[in-house]
């Protein structure tokens, strides 16, 4: 079974809060969509993609490093 990751639940929590806030402001007739698409979209999306990619890279390197430390000289050649 997949290992529980705190980082992904934190990211999803933030995403859900932001989306909920946008819908709440929309209910009060505050035009959030114009601000979001014009300003935030140009800055946030590239930053999110960069941070997401860096996170995946860091976790992959960390996992690879942990696997190499736990494997002994004979453990890598088991049949």
mmCIF file as gemmi writes it, N, C-alpha and C atoms, coordinates in Angstrom:
data_model
loop_
_atom_site.group_PDB
_atom_site.id
_atom_site.type_symbol
_atom_site.label_atom_id
_atom_site.label_alt_id
_atom_site.label_comp_id
_atom_site.label_asym_id
_atom_site.label_entity_id
_atom_site.label_seq_id
_atom_site.pdbx_PDB_ins_code
_atom_site.Cartn_x
_atom_site.Cartn_y
_atom_site.Cartn_z
_atom_site.occupancy
_atom_site.B_iso_or_equiv
_atom_site.pdbx_formal_charge
_atom_site.auth_seq_id
_atom_site.auth_asym_id
_atom_site.pdbx_PDB_model_num
ATOM 1 N N . UNK Axp A 1 ? 0.843 -1.18 0 1 0 ? 1 A 1
ATOM 2 C CA . UNK Axp A 1 ? 0 0 0 1 0 ? 1 A 1
ATOM 3 C C . UNK Axp A 1 ? 0.885 1.239 0 1 0 ? 1 A 1
ATOM 4 N N . UNK Axp A 2 ? 0.395 2.308 -0.553 1 0 ? 2 A 1
ATOM 5 C CA . UNK Axp A 2 ? 1.181 3.539 -0.669 1 0 ? 2 A 1
ATOM 6 C C . UNK Axp A 2 ? 1.45 4.141 0.702 1 0 ? 2 A 1
ATOM 7 N N . UNK Axp A 3 ? 2.63 4.723 0.818 1 0 ? 3 A 1
ATOM 8 C CA . UNK Axp A 3 ? 3.023 5.366 2.059 1 0 ? 3 A 1
ATOM 9 C C . UNK Axp A 3 ? 2.346 6.724 2.156 1 0 ? 3 A 1
ATOM 10 N N . UNK Axp A 4 ? 1.874 7.093 3.358 1 0 ? 4 A 1
ATOM 11 C CA . UNK Axp A 4 ? 1.212 8.371 3.585 1 0 ? 4 A 1
ATOM 12 C C . UNK Axp A 4 ? 2.239 9.481 3.522 1 0 ? 4 A 1
ATOM 13 N N . UNK Axp A 5 ? 1.952 10.526 2.761 1 0 ? 5 A 1
ATOM 14 C CA . UNK Axp A 5 ? 2.882 11.642 2.623 1 0 ? 5 A 1
ATOM 15 C C . UNK Axp A 5 ? 2.216 12.905 3.143 1 0 ? 5 A 1
ATOM 16 N N . UNK Axp A 6 ? 2.861 13.539 4.124 1 0 ? 6 A 1
ATOM 17 C CA . UNK Axp A 6 ? 2.303 14.749 4.727 1 0 ? 6 A 1
ATOM 18 C C . UNK Axp A 6 ? 2.304 15.91 3.748 1 0 ? 6 A 1
ATOM 19 N N . UNK Axp A 7 ? 3.314 16.024 2.919 1 0 ? 7 A 1
ATOM 20 C CA . UNK Axp A 7 ? 3.432 17.145 1.994 1 0 ? 7 A 1
ATOM 21 C C . UNK Axp A 7 ? 2.282 17.217 1.006 1 0 ? 7 A 1
ATOM 22 N N . UNK Axp A 8 ? 1.848 16.078 0.499 1 0 ? 8 A 1
ATOM 23 C CA . UNK Axp A 8 ? 0.775 16.1 -0.491 1 0 ? 8 A 1
ATOM 24 C C . UNK Axp A 8 ? -0.55 16.486 0.15 1 0 ? 8 A 1
ATOM 25 N N . UNK Axp A 9 ? -0.812 16.05 1.388 1 0 ? 9 A 1
ATOM 26 C CA . UNK Axp A 9 ? -2.062 16.439 2.037 1 0 ? 9 A 1
ATOM 27 C C . UNK Axp A 9 ? -2.042 17.924 2.374 1 0 ? 9 A 1
ATOM 28 N N . UNK Axp A 10 ? -0.888 18.462 2.722 1 0 ? 10 A 1
ATOM 29 C CA . UNK Axp A 10 ? -0.775 19.891 2.989 1 0 ? 10 A 1
ATOM 30 C C . UNK Axp A 10 ? -1.04 20.692 1.719 1 0 ? 10 A 1
ATOM 31 N N . UNK Axp A 11 ? -0.468 20.268 0.616 1 0 ? 11 A 1
ATOM 32 C CA . UNK Axp A 11 ? -0.676 20.968 -0.655 1 0 ? 11 A 1
ATOM 33 C C . UNK Axp A 11 ? -2.142 20.929 -1.064 1 0 ? 11 A 1
ATOM 34 N N . UNK Axp A 12 ? -2.783 19.769 -0.947 1 0 ? 12 A 1
ATOM 35 C CA . UNK Axp A 12 ? -4.197 19.671 -1.308 1 0 ? 12 A 1
ATOM 36 C C . UNK Axp A 12 ? -5.058 20.511 -0.377 1 0 ? 12 A 1
ATOM 37 N N . UNK Axp A 13 ? -4.699 20.586 0.889 1 0 ? 13 A 1
ATOM 38 C CA . UNK Axp A 13 ? -5.434 21.438 1.821 1 0 ? 13 A 1
ATOM 39 C C . UNK Axp A 13 ? -5.371 22.895 1.412 1 0 ? 13 A 1
ATOM 40 N N . UNK Axp A 14 ? -4.19 23.347 1.033 1 0 ? 14 A 1
ATOM 41 C CA . UNK Axp A 14 ? -4.029 24.736 0.588 1 0 ? 14 A 1
ATOM 42 C C . UNK Axp A 14 ? -4.819 24.986 -0.689 1 0 ? 14 A 1
ATOM 43 N N . UNK Axp A 15 ? -4.764 24.06 -1.626 1 0 ? 15 A 1
ATOM 44 C CA . UNK Axp A 15 ? -5.496 24.214 -2.885 1 0 ? 15 A 1
ATOM 45 C C . UNK Axp A 15 ? -7.002 24.315 -2.617 1 0 ? 15 A 1
ATOM 46 N N . UNK Axp A 16 ? -7.527 23.461 -1.758 1 0 ? 16 A 1
ATOM 47 C CA . UNK Axp A 16 ? -8.954 23.484 -1.466 1 0 ? 16 A 1
ATOM 48 C C . UNK Axp A 16 ? -9.372 24.768 -0.761 1 0 ? 16 A 1
ATOM 49 N N . UNK Axp A 17 ? -8.538 25.27 0.148 1 0 ? 17 A 1
ATOM 50 C CA . UNK Axp A 17 ? -8.842 26.528 0.834 1 0 ? 17 A 1
ATOM 51 C C . UNK Axp A 17 ? -8.869 27.683 -0.157 1 0 ? 17 A 1
ATOM 52 N N . UNK Axp A 18 ? -7.899 27.725 -1.056 1 0 ? 18 A 1
ATOM 53 C CA . UNK Axp A 18 ? -7.852 28.806 -2.051 1 0 ? 18 A 1
ATOM 54 C C . UNK Axp A 18 ? -9.073 28.749 -2.961 1 0 ? 18 A 1
ATOM 55 N N . UNK Axp A 19 ? -9.422 27.581 -3.443 1 0 ? 19 A 1
ATOM 56 C CA . UNK Axp A 19 ? -10.584 27.448 -4.321 1 0 ? 19 A 1
ATOM 57 C C . UNK Axp A 19 ? -11.861 27.82 -3.575 1 0 ? 19 A 1
ATOM 58 N N . UNK Axp A 20 ? -11.991 27.37 -2.332 1 0 ? 20 A 1
ATOM 59 C CA . UNK Axp A 20 ? -13.156 27.739 -1.53 1 0 ? 20 A 1
ATOM 60 C C . UNK Axp A 20 ? -13.235 29.238 -1.298 1 0 ? 20 A 1
ATOM 61 N N . UNK Axp A 21 ? -12.092 29.875 -1.046 1 0 ? 21 A 1
ATOM 62 C CA . UNK Axp A 21 ? -12.06 31.329 -0.87 1 0 ? 21 A 1
ATOM 63 C C . UNK Axp A 21 ? -12.482 32.068 -2.122 1 0 ? 21 A 1
ATOM 64 N N . UNK Axp A 22 ? -12.061 31.572 -3.272 1 0 ? 22 A 1
ATOM 65 C CA . UNK Axp A 22 ? -12.448 32.196 -4.543 1 0 ? 22 A 1
ATOM 66 C C . UNK Axp A 22 ? -13.96 32.107 -4.731 1 0 ? 22 A 1
ATOM 67 N N . UNK Axp A 23 ? -14.54 30.947 -4.46 1 0 ? 23 A 1
ATOM 68 C CA . UNK Axp A 23 ? -15.988 30.805 -4.601 1 0 ? 23 A 1
ATOM 69 C C . UNK Axp A 23 ? -16.746 31.649 -3.573 1 0 ? 23 A 1
ATOM 70 N N . UNK Axp A 24 ? -16.216 31.769 -2.37 1 0 ? 24 A 1
ATOM 71 C CA . UNK Axp A 24 ? -16.851 32.599 -1.349 1 0 ? 24 A 1
ATOM 72 C C . UNK Axp A 24 ? -16.843 34.066 -1.752 1 0 ? 24 A 1
ATOM 73 N N . UNK Axp A 25 ? -15.704 34.562 -2.23 1 0 ? 25 A 1
ATOM 74 C CA . UNK Axp A 25 ? -15.631 35.952 -2.678 1 0 ? 25 A 1
ATOM 75 C C . UNK Axp A 25 ? -16.547 36.197 -3.871 1 0 ? 25 A 1
ATOM 76 N N . UNK Axp A 26 ? -16.688 35.2 -4.727 1 0 ? 26 A 1
ATOM 77 C CA . UNK Axp A 26 ? -17.587 35.321 -5.876 1 0 ? 26 A 1
ATOM 78 C C . UNK Axp A 26 ? -19.04 35.479 -5.407 1 0 ? 26 A 1
ATOM 79 N N . UNK Axp A 27 ? -19.41 34.834 -4.31 1 0 ? 27 A 1
ATOM 80 C CA . UNK Axp A 27 ? -20.763 34.962 -3.764 1 0 ? 27 A 1
ATOM 81 C C . UNK Axp A 27 ? -21.044 36.383 -3.275 1 0 ? 27 A 1
ATOM 82 N N . UNK Axp A 28 ? -20.008 37.108 -2.863 1 0 ? 28 A 1
ATOM 83 C CA . UNK Axp A 28 ? -20.153 38.487 -2.417 1 0 ? 28 A 1
ATOM 84 C C . UNK Axp A 28 ? -19.944 39.482 -3.567 1 0 ? 28 A 1
ATOM 85 N N . UNK Axp A 29 ? -20.048 38.983 -4.785 1 0 ? 29 A 1
ATOM 86 C CA . UNK Axp A 29 ? -19.916 39.789 -6.007 1 0 ? 29 A 1
ATOM 87 C C . UNK Axp A 29 ? -18.569 40.505 -6.102 1 0 ? 29 A 1
ATOM 88 N N . UNK Axp A 30 ? -17.541 39.891 -5.604 1 0 ? 30 A 1
ATOM 89 C CA . UNK Axp A 30 ? -16.181 40.398 -5.761 1 0 ? 30 A 1
ATOM 90 C C . UNK Axp A 30 ? -15.567 39.669 -6.942 1 0 ? 30 A 1
ATOM 91 N N . UNK Axp A 31 ? -15.133 40.42 -7.928 1 0 ? 31 A 1
ATOM 92 C CA . UNK Axp A 31 ? -14.629 39.813 -9.162 1 0 ? 31 A 1
ATOM 93 C C . UNK Axp A 31 ? -13.212 39.287 -8.957 1 0 ? 31 A 1
ATOM 94 N N . UNK Axp A 32 ? -13.144 38.072 -8.473 1 0 ? 32 A 1
ATOM 95 C CA . UNK Axp A 32 ? -11.849 37.438 -8.211 1 0 ? 32 A 1
ATOM 96 C C . UNK Axp A 32 ? -11.274 36.851 -9.487 1 0 ? 32 A 1
ATOM 97 N N . UNK Axp A 33 ? -12.145 36.43 -10.377 1 0 ? 33 A 1
ATOM 98 C CA . UNK Axp A 33 ? -11.68 35.738 -11.575 1 0 ? 33 A 1
ATOM 99 C C . UNK Axp A 33 ? -10.806 36.634 -12.445 1 0 ? 33 A 1
ATOM 100 N N . UNK Axp A 34 ? -11.157 37.902 -12.568 1 0 ? 34 A 1
ATOM 101 C CA . UNK Axp A 34 ? -10.344 38.808 -13.369 1 0 ? 34 A 1
ATOM 102 C C . UNK Axp A 34 ? -8.941 38.932 -12.773 1 0 ? 34 A 1
ATOM 103 N N . UNK Axp A 35 ? -8.87 39.137 -11.46 1 0 ? 35 A 1
ATOM 104 C CA . UNK Axp A 35 ? -7.572 39.223 -10.792 1 0 ? 35 A 1
ATOM 105 C C . UNK Axp A 35 ? -6.805 37.915 -10.936 1 0 ? 35 A 1
ATOM 106 N N . UNK Axp A 36 ? -7.505 36.814 -10.745 1 0 ? 36 A 1
ATOM 107 C CA . UNK Axp A 36 ? -6.86 35.499 -10.81 1 0 ? 36 A 1
ATOM 108 C C . UNK Axp A 36 ? -6.279 35.24 -12.188 1 0 ? 36 A 1
ATOM 109 N N . UNK Axp A 37 ? -7.069 35.448 -13.232 1 0 ? 37 A 1
ATOM 110 C CA . UNK Axp A 37 ? -6.604 35.121 -14.573 1 0 ? 37 A 1
ATOM 111 C C . UNK Axp A 37 ? -5.554 36.089 -15.082 1 0 ? 37 A 1
ATOM 112 N N . UNK Axp A 38 ? -5.666 37.357 -14.703 1 0 ? 38 A 1
ATOM 113 C CA . UNK Axp A 38 ? -4.723 38.345 -15.222 1 0 ? 38 A 1
ATOM 114 C C . UNK Axp A 38 ? -3.407 38.369 -14.455 1 0 ? 38 A 1
ATOM 115 N N . UNK Axp A 39 ? -3.461 38.353 -13.145 1 0 ? 39 A 1
ATOM 116 C CA . UNK Axp A 39 ? -2.258 38.54 -12.346 1 0 ? 39 A 1
ATOM 117 C C . UNK Axp A 39 ? -1.692 37.232 -11.821 1 0 ? 39 A 1
ATOM 118 N N . UNK Axp A 40 ? -2.522 36.516 -11.094 1 0 ? 40 A 1
ATOM 119 C CA . UNK Axp A 40 ? -2.055 35.329 -10.407 1 0 ? 40 A 1
ATOM 120 C C . UNK Axp A 40 ? -1.655 34.213 -11.363 1 0 ? 40 A 1
ATOM 121 N N . UNK Axp A 41 ? -2.395 34.079 -12.442 1 0 ? 41 A 1
ATOM 122 C CA . UNK Axp A 41 ? -2.136 33 -13.395 1 0 ? 41 A 1
ATOM 123 C C . UNK Axp A 41 ? -0.731 33.1 -13.98 1 0 ? 41 A 1
ATOM 124 N N . UNK Axp A 42 ? -0.318 34.312 -14.296 1 0 ? 42 A 1
ATOM 125 C CA . UNK Axp A 42 ? 0.995 34.501 -14.917 1 0 ? 42 A 1
ATOM 126 C C . UNK Axp A 42 ? 2.134 34.242 -13.955 1 0 ? 42 A 1
ATOM 127 N N . UNK Axp A 43 ? 1.914 34.438 -12.664 1 0 ? 43 A 1
ATOM 128 C CA . UNK Axp A 43 ? 2.962 34.252 -11.677 1 0 ? 43 A 1
ATOM 129 C C . UNK Axp A 43 ? 2.854 32.911 -10.96 1 0 ? 43 A 1
ATOM 130 N N . UNK Axp A 44 ? 1.644 32.556 -10.557 1 0 ? 44 A 1
ATOM 131 C CA . UNK Axp A 44 ? 1.464 31.398 -9.692 1 0 ? 44 A 1
ATOM 132 C C . UNK Axp A 44 ? 1.695 30.066 -10.413 1 0 ? 44 A 1
ATOM 133 N N . UNK Axp A 45 ? 1.176 29.932 -11.599 1 0 ? 45 A 1
ATOM 134 C CA . UNK Axp A 45 ? 1.271 28.643 -12.293 1 0 ? 45 A 1
ATOM 135 C C . UNK Axp A 45 ? 2.723 28.24 -12.555 1 0 ? 45 A 1
ATOM 136 N N . UNK Axp A 46 ? 3.567 29.115 -13.093 1 0 ? 46 A 1
ATOM 137 C CA . UNK Axp A 46 ? 4.962 28.705 -13.262 1 0 ? 46 A 1
ATOM 138 C C . UNK Axp A 46 ? 5.645 28.391 -11.928 1 0 ? 46 A 1
ATOM 139 N N . UNK Axp A 47 ? 5.351 29.189 -10.882 1 0 ? 47 A 1
ATOM 140 C CA . UNK Axp A 47 ? 5.949 28.916 -9.579 1 0 ? 47 A 1
ATOM 141 C C . UNK Axp A 47 ? 5.478 27.592 -9.009 1 0 ? 47 A 1
ATOM 142 N N . UNK Axp A 48 ? 4.198 27.303 -9.147 1 0 ? 48 A 1
ATOM 143 C CA . UNK Axp A 48 ? 3.669 26.029 -8.649 1 0 ? 48 A 1
ATOM 144 C C . UNK Axp A 48 ? 4.315 24.868 -9.386 1 0 ? 48 A 1
ATOM 145 N N . UNK Axp A 49 ? 4.438 24.973 -10.707 1 0 ? 49 A 1
ATOM 146 C CA . UNK Axp A 49 ? 5.056 23.895 -11.48 1 0 ? 49 A 1
ATOM 147 C C . UNK Axp A 49 ? 6.521 23.707 -11.094 1 0 ? 49 A 1
ATOM 148 N N . UNK Axp A 50 ? 7.239 24.809 -10.888 1 0 ? 50 A 1
ATOM 149 C CA . UNK Axp A 50 ? 8.649 24.718 -10.495 1 0 ? 50 A 1
ATOM 150 C C . UNK Axp A 50 ? 8.774 24.087 -9.114 1 0 ? 50 A 1
ATOM 151 N N . UNK Axp A 51 ? 7.953 24.545 -8.164 1 0 ? 51 A 1
ATOM 152 C CA . UNK Axp A 51 ? 8.013 23.991 -6.807 1 0 ? 51 A 1
ATOM 153 C C . UNK Axp A 51 ? 7.586 22.522 -6.783 1 0 ? 51 A 1
ATOM 154 N N . UNK Axp A 52 ? 6.573 22.175 -7.555 1 0 ? 52 A 1
ATOM 155 C CA . UNK Axp A 52 ? 6.115 20.796 -7.621 1 0 ? 52 A 1
ATOM 156 C C . UNK Axp A 52 ? 7.21 19.9 -8.208 1 0 ? 52 A 1
ATOM 157 N N . UNK Axp A 53 ? 7.835 20.348 -9.289 1 0 ? 53 A 1
ATOM 158 C CA . UNK Axp A 53 ? 8.917 19.579 -9.895 1 0 ? 53 A 1
ATOM 159 C C . UNK Axp A 53 ? 10.108 19.448 -8.965 1 0 ? 53 A 1
ATOM 160 N N . UNK Axp A 54 ? 10.467 20.537 -8.269 1 0 ? 54 A 1
ATOM 161 C CA . UNK Axp A 54 ? 11.578 20.476 -7.314 1 0 ? 54 A 1
ATOM 162 C C . UNK Axp A 54 ? 11.264 19.531 -6.168 1 0 ? 54 A 1
ATOM 163 N N . UNK Axp A 55 ? 10.015 19.538 -5.712 1 0 ? 55 A 1
ATOM 164 C CA . UNK Axp A 55 ? 9.604 18.633 -4.644 1 0 ? 55 A 1
ATOM 165 C C . UNK Axp A 55 ? 9.718 17.177 -5.084 1 0 ? 55 A 1
ATOM 166 N N . UNK Axp A 56 ? 9.235 16.884 -6.291 1 0 ? 56 A 1
ATOM 167 C CA . UNK Axp A 56 ? 9.319 15.512 -6.811 1 0 ? 56 A 1
ATOM 168 C C . UNK Axp A 56 ? 10.776 15.077 -6.979 1 0 ? 56 A 1
ATOM 169 N N . UNK Axp A 57 ? 11.604 15.985 -7.467 1 0 ? 57 A 1
ATOM 170 C CA . UNK Axp A 57 ? 13.013 15.68 -7.638 1 0 ? 57 A 1
ATOM 171 C C . UNK Axp A 57 ? 13.676 15.409 -6.292 1 0 ? 57 A 1
ATOM 172 N N . UNK Axp A 58 ? 13.414 16.265 -5.312 1 0 ? 58 A 1
ATOM 173 C CA . UNK Axp A 58 ? 14.003 16.097 -3.979 1 0 ? 58 A 1
ATOM 174 C C . UNK Axp A 58 ? 13.544 14.792 -3.33 1 0 ? 58 A 1
ATOM 175 N N . UNK Axp A 59 ? 12.249 14.484 -3.421 1 0 ? 59 A 1
ATOM 176 C CA . UNK Axp A 59 ? 11.746 13.243 -2.832 1 0 ? 59 A 1
ATOM 177 C C . UNK Axp A 59 ? 12.331 12.02 -3.539 1 0 ? 59 A 1
ATOM 178 N N . UNK Axp A 60 ? 12.475 12.094 -4.856 1 0 ? 60 A 1
ATOM 179 C CA . UNK Axp A 60 ? 13.063 10.978 -5.594 1 0 ? 60 A 1
ATOM 180 C C . UNK Axp A 60 ? 14.521 10.755 -5.224 1 0 ? 60 A 1
ATOM 181 N N . UNK Axp A 61 ? 15.277 11.832 -5.105 1 0 ? 61 A 1
ATOM 182 C CA . UNK Axp A 61 ? 16.679 11.699 -4.703 1 0 ? 61 A 1
ATOM 183 C C . UNK Axp A 61 ? 16.807 11.201 -3.276 1 0 ? 61 A 1
ATOM 184 N N . UNK Axp A 62 ? 15.935 11.669 -2.406 1 0 ? 62 A 1
ATOM 185 C CA . UNK Axp A 62 ? 15.943 11.226 -1.009 1 0 ? 62 A 1
ATOM 186 C C . UNK Axp A 62 ? 15.631 9.732 -0.922 1 0 ? 62 A 1
ATOM 187 N N . UNK Axp A 63 ? 14.618 9.283 -1.671 1 0 ? 63 A 1
ATOM 188 C CA . UNK Axp A 63 ? 14.255 7.87 -1.671 1 0 ? 63 A 1
ATOM 189 C C . UNK Axp A 63 ? 15.386 7.011 -2.233 1 0 ? 63 A 1
ATOM 190 N N . UNK Axp A 64 ? 16.015 7.476 -3.302 1 0 ? 64 A 1
ATOM 191 C CA . UNK Axp A 64 ? 17.12 6.73 -3.894 1 0 ? 64 A 1
ATOM 192 C C . UNK Axp A 64 ? 18.298 6.636 -2.931 1 0 ? 64 A 1
ATOM 193 N N . UNK Axp A 65 ? 18.566 7.718 -2.222 1 0 ? 65 A 1
ATOM 194 C CA . UNK Axp A 65 ? 19.643 7.733 -1.249 1 0 ? 65 A 1
ATOM 195 C C . UNK Axp A 65 ? 19.339 6.783 -0.085 1 0 ? 65 A 1
ATOM 196 N N . UNK Axp A 66 ? 18.097 6.776 0.39 1 0 ? 66 A 1
ATOM 197 C CA . UNK Axp A 66 ? 17.714 5.879 1.483 1 0 ? 66 A 1
ATOM 198 C C . UNK Axp A 66 ? 17.81 4.418 1.055 1 0 ? 66 A 1
ATOM 199 N N . UNK Axp A 67 ? 17.414 4.117 -0.181 1 0 ? 67 A 1
ATOM 200 C CA . UNK Axp A 67 ? 17.515 2.739 -0.674 1 0 ? 67 A 1
ATOM 201 C C . UNK Axp A 67 ? 18.96 2.291 -0.782 1 0 ? 67 A 1
ATOM 202 N N . UNK Axp A 68 ? 19.837 3.191 -1.231 1 0 ? 68 A 1
ATOM 203 C CA . UNK Axp A 68 ? 21.24 2.802 -1.382 1 0 ? 68 A 1
ATOM 204 C C . UNK Axp A 68 ? 21.91 2.617 -0.024 1 0 ? 68 A 1
ATOM 205 N N . UNK Axp A 69 ? 21.447 3.323 0.994 1 0 ? 69 A 1
ATOM 206 C CA . UNK Axp A 69 ? 22.027 3.164 2.326 1 0 ? 69 A 1
ATOM 207 C C . UNK Axp A 69 ? 21.543 1.889 3.018 1 0 ? 69 A 1
ATOM 208 N N . UNK Axp A 70 ? 20.321 1.446 2.722 1 0 ? 70 A 1
ATOM 209 C CA . UNK Axp A 70 ? 19.789 0.259 3.379 1 0 ? 70 A 1
ATOM 210 C C . UNK Axp A 70 ? 20.25 -1.024 2.704 1 0 ? 70 A 1
ATOM 211 N N . UNK Axp A 71 ? 20.634 -0.974 1.446 1 0 ? 71 A 1
ATOM 212 C CA . UNK Axp A 71 ? 21.091 -2.173 0.754 1 0 ? 71 A 1
ATOM 213 C C . UNK Axp A 71 ? 22.538 -2.472 1.109 1 0 ? 71 A 1
ATOM 214 N N . UNK Axp A 72 ? 22.763 -3.686 1.527 1 0 ? 72 A 1
ATOM 215 C CA . UNK Axp A 72 ? 24.12 -4.13 1.788 1 0 ? 72 A 1
ATOM 216 C C . UNK Axp A 72 ? 24.746 -4.653 0.514 1 0 ? 72 A 1
ATOM 217 N N . UNK Axp A 73 ? 25.961 -5.157 0.601 1 0 ? 73 A 1
ATOM 218 C CA . UNK Axp A 73 ? 26.634 -5.668 -0.605 1 0 ? 73 A 1
ATOM 219 C C . UNK Axp A 73 ? 25.93 -6.851 -1.233 1 0 ? 73 A 1
ATOM 220 N N . UNK Axp A 74 ? 25.266 -7.694 -0.435 1 0 ? 74 A 1
ATOM 221 C CA . UNK Axp A 74 ? 24.617 -8.883 -0.995 1 0 ? 74 A 1
ATOM 222 C C . UNK Axp A 74 ? 23.136 -8.682 -1.203 1 0 ? 74 A 1
ATOM 223 N N . UNK Axp A 75 ? 22.529 -7.654 -0.674 1 0 ? 75 A 1
ATOM 224 C CA . UNK Axp A 75 ? 21.076 -7.489 -0.751 1 0 ? 75 A 1
ATOM 225 C C . UNK Axp A 75 ? 20.61 -7.09 -2.145 1 0 ? 75 A 1
ATOM 226 N N . UNK Axp A 76 ? 21.433 -6.454 -2.907 1 0 ? 76 A 1
ATOM 227 C CA . UNK Axp A 76 ? 21.037 -6.024 -4.239 1 0 ? 76 A 1
ATOM 228 C C . UNK Axp A 76 ? 20.974 -7.147 -5.254 1 0 ? 76 A 1
ATOM 229 N N . UNK Axp A 77 ? 21.497 -8.328 -4.926 1 0 ? 77 A 1
ATOM 230 C CA . UNK Axp A 77 ? 21.569 -9.426 -5.879 1 0 ? 77 A 1
ATOM 231 C C . UNK Axp A 77 ? 20.714 -10.615 -5.468 1 0 ? 77 A 1
ATOM 232 N N . UNK Axp A 78 ? 19.667 -10.373 -4.697 1 0 ? 78 A 1
ATOM 233 C CA . UNK Axp A 78 ? 18.805 -11.487 -4.279 1 0 ? 78 A 1
ATOM 234 C C . UNK Axp A 78 ? 17.949 -11.945 -5.441 1 0 ? 78 A 1
ATOM 235 N N . UNK Axp A 79 ? 17.631 -13.224 -5.468 1 0 ? 79 A 1
ATOM 236 C CA . UNK Axp A 79 ? 16.802 -13.792 -6.545 1 0 ? 79 A 1
ATOM 237 C C . UNK Axp A 79 ? 15.448 -14.156 -5.988 1 0 ? 79 A 1
